[in-house]
């Protein structure tokens, strides 16, 4: 098993997905307030959402 390249790419939302849009909004809010931990959390949640709900795309 290979390890991911660091730093990981910033996940992009899937067009038309309300969950992706919501998680990206949370990320933007965290970035706007300088909250790096919340930004990272939003990215992790977006990656997990992609793996669970968009893995076929």
Secondary structure, DSSP 8 states (H G I E B T S, - for coil): -----SS-------TT-HHHHHHHHHHHHHHHTT-HHHHHHHHHHHHHHHHHHSTT-
